[in-house]
């Protein structure tokens, strides 16, 4: 039985299958609508830095053929072959998308799916339908992403705009030529994986003309008895028929810089031409004293890219606040036209648009999408800085017994419960935030260092064995399950392995692996009247554990 995924669910590929040669099938349809299904190969910054890894109808494979577009087969609208161990190291994510070609919106689609097949067996399936979308014209269906190991995430995130807008979102640019070439159609069934299941109820079609047999890829011969799908009809001309050129939005470097305009001649003398060049009849002489300005139909040529503007002629006044011969105030010298202004200045601070449930906007701000995963979020009261959509906030009480335990151990957390459909931005006192994704494992974190976590996680107060100062240093919070916890630190933390001689200051430790054994170690004899406000330098935590355990320490003492 395949593992059923819902929007926002993630899993390691190794937990689904031991193979690395995968078949990815997408089924999406709607009456009267046409879809373009593509795969974006993104770098570590989730940008399409190399357009050769944009696999779509006009570019059916990547250079080393680690990503191949196979066409419609086995009942799927579109299918891909992905060989994970052949993907180059600069590619960190494969995003599978579907966009509308023409009018329509994603709310019109019927039930569809994205599935993963390995070794002839379907191992994962993410089902979706039109009720999950509204007026979007594109959708990011699922991702293969590299986080220590390759993982799969069911995204299901709608996106306004079509293929062009989606391409620009990933850092590319679409340029259409005047005479576009006819799009190359991928050969249906060519390189079809042998582990792809046969078509279910697919109508039989006349067999195509026999072609010269070619050696099939390893393990990718069509299954015996499978009915080949009918050849797709020739597509009608559309906006996507033109070749797609991906380029950075910044102006190209290395180009020829136009020469600067000649300097104005002194009063009463004709303009001088550079040595070895003929006269330039189109360049008018700057207006001198008593002369009329140039006619509107003969404007002056603008200065070349990166060149300062021409100084005013004799008798002219410079703009207010500007020294003659200097660049215009507020525009950096050498900046391209349109590169200044409020929009350009704030471009680097734009919201990070990803299809993940938790998205770090910067080191000190994080966003959670409550609509993905369907689970509420518990966050520290007062940590909300902004929210979008319909979000409800309620107080999360610990009950009478919980408050007694919290007061006695120092591990009480004042939480709020965030539910609804929207995005919530969280931060706390400009501390550094670190989302930690748990996959059934556990981690110990001090309550003081917890900002937010998924409600699906189980948490409890854990006692640290040993003798020492009573108070917070003797207890911690243990989180376990499947979900994400956001840990906050003062400054950039350091992660150290646990060894038999690992000691740490109890006020600087942030978290550690739940399998570690922790005891309180006192370096000097403490008096009975010691209190929690003491320096704490004489009391350390000693960590013991098998190889693989860790501790997290911040450069700050509480």
Secondary structure, 3 states (H helix, E strand, C coil): CCEEECCCCEEEHHHHCCCCEEEEEEECCCCCCCEEEEEEEECCCCCCCCHHHEEECCECECCCCCEEECCCECCECEEEEEEHHHCCCCCCEEEEEEEECCCCCHHHCCCEEEEEEECCEEEEEEEECHHHCCCCCEEEEEEEEECCCEEEEEEEEEECCCHHHHHHHCCCCCCCCCCCCCCCCCCCCCCCCCCCCCCCCCCCCCCCCCCCCCCCCCCCCCCCCCCCCCCCCCCCCCHHHCCCCCCCCCCCCCCCCCCCCCCCCCCCCCCCCCCCCCCCCCCCCCCCCCCCCCCCCCCCCCCCCCCCCCCCCCCCCCCCCCCCCCCCCCCCCCCCCCCCCHHHHCHHHCCCCCCCCEEEEECCEEEEECCCCCCCEEEECCCEEEEEEEEEEEEECCHHHHHHHHHHHCCCCCEEEEEEEEEEEECCCCCEEEEEEEEEEEEEECHHHEEEEECCCEEEEEECEECCCCCHHHEEEEEEEEEEEEEEECCCCEEEECCCCEEEECCCEEEEECCCEEEEEECCCCCCCCCCCCCCCCEEEEEECCCCCEEEECCCCC
